[in-house]
Amino acid sequence: MDKLAIKKEIIKVCAEMLENSIKTVRGTIDEILETASEYEGDHDMFDPFKEEMMKKKDMQVELLKKYSDELTLLNKVDQSKLNNQVSFGAVVITDKQKMFISTALGKFIYNNESYYAISTQVPVYLAMKDKKAGDKFIFNNNTFTISEVF
């Protein structure tokens, strides 16, 4: 498979992860709202149980916003372009790890191999920013050699 096809598949895997997370959070919000509406206790808006349910709902709404924002950011990756240096949207293969510079999703599996989706805000990205294949960078006292960037 060519590098552009690999990049598109990686983006697809990350988008599916985010879409699944969004679906899960929406389900959790629905469950919280259903539980709160079925509650037979006080009908006072300051009822401790309902107040707790609304806090939980608000936390889930924040999580939903975070995942939605990450999906929006992921959708900004140019799928028609190969990167020749480490920058937003690049797939970076080093002698120690495989990374996709996009949004902070963490570890995912593509083609039976571990990759890490990282944002441009994390220290490891800053250590390798603008580097190219063949370049080295140091992060946490470890030297990484970049073998591919696309």
N, C-alpha and C positions, 0 to 999 in steps of 0.2 A: 504494500500500500504506500502511496506517495505521502510526503510530509503534509501537504495541504489536506488530504483526506484524513490523516491521523489527527491533525489539529481540529478539524470539523467534528470528528468522533469524540474527541476529548471535550469539546464544548457541549456536545449533545449529552454526554454522561453527566457533566456538571449541571446543565440545565435540568435534567431529569431529577438529580439529587435535590435541587432547590424546589422544583415543582412538587416533589413528594413531601418535602418539609412544609411547604405552604399548605398543601392539602391536609397534612396531619394537624397543623396548628389551627386551621379553620375548623376541623372536626372537634378539636379540643375546646375551642371557643363555643361551638354549638352545644357541646355537652355541658359546659359550665352554665350557659344561659338556660338550658333546659333544666338542669338541677336547681338553679335559683328560682325559676318560675314554678317548679313543682313543690318547692319548699312550703310546708304548712305552718311554719312558725309565725312570729310577729309579721305584720304587714307594714311595719314601720321601716322607712328607708334606712334607718340607722341600726337595724337589726344586725348583730355581730356576724351571723352566718351569711346574710346577703352581702354585707360589707366585704367579708372575706372573699366571696365569690366574685364580686366586682373587681377586687384587687387582682385576683387570679386572671380574670378576663383581660384586664388592662395589661398585665404582663404578657399575655399571649398576643394581644394586639400589637405590642411593641416588637415582639418576636416576628410576627407576620410582616410588619413594616420592614424589619431588618432583612428578612429573606426576600421580600419583594424588591427592595433596593439593590440587593446583591444580584438578583436575576436581571434587573435593568442594567446594571453595570456589566454583567456577563454578556448581555445582548449587544453591548457596544464593541465587543471584540470583532475586528475585521476578519471574517472567515475567508476572505478571498486573497489575503496577503500573508506571505511568509515573512517572519522577522529575521533579520540578520544580526541583531544584537538584542541583549536582554532589555526588554521593555514591556509595557502593558500588552497582553495578548500573546506573548511568546511562550513557546514550549521550550524548556531548558533541560538538557540532559547533561548531568555531571557524572563524575566517576563515583559519586556517593548517593545521589538522589535524582529523581525526575520531577520537575516542577512545571506548573502551568501558572503564569503570571496573570491573574485576573481578579478574583475575589477570594476572601478568606474562608474557604470551604474545608480545608484540611485534607486529610488522606482520602484518596479514592482509588479504585481499581479500574484500569483500562487494559484490555488485552492481557489479562492475568499478571499485570505488573502494577506495583504501587507508584502512584504519583501524588504530589501534594499541590493543591490549588492554594496559592498564596496571593495576598494583596501587595500593592506597591507601597504599603505603609509599614511592612514588617522589616526588621533589621537585616535579615538574610537577603532580601531583595535589594536593599540599599547597598549591601556589600558587593553585589554582582551587577548592578545597574550599568547599562551601556557596554558591558563586556561582550565579547564575541567567541565563537568556537575557537578553542585552543588557548584561550585566556585562563588565568587562574585567579581565584579570590580567596581571602581568608575570612572565616566566620567561626566564632567561638573556638579559636585556636586550632581550627581544622582548615587545611588547604583543600580547596575544591578545584578540579580541572573541568572546564566546560568542554564537552565533546561535540555537542550540537545545540544550535539555537534555530528554531523555526516558528 
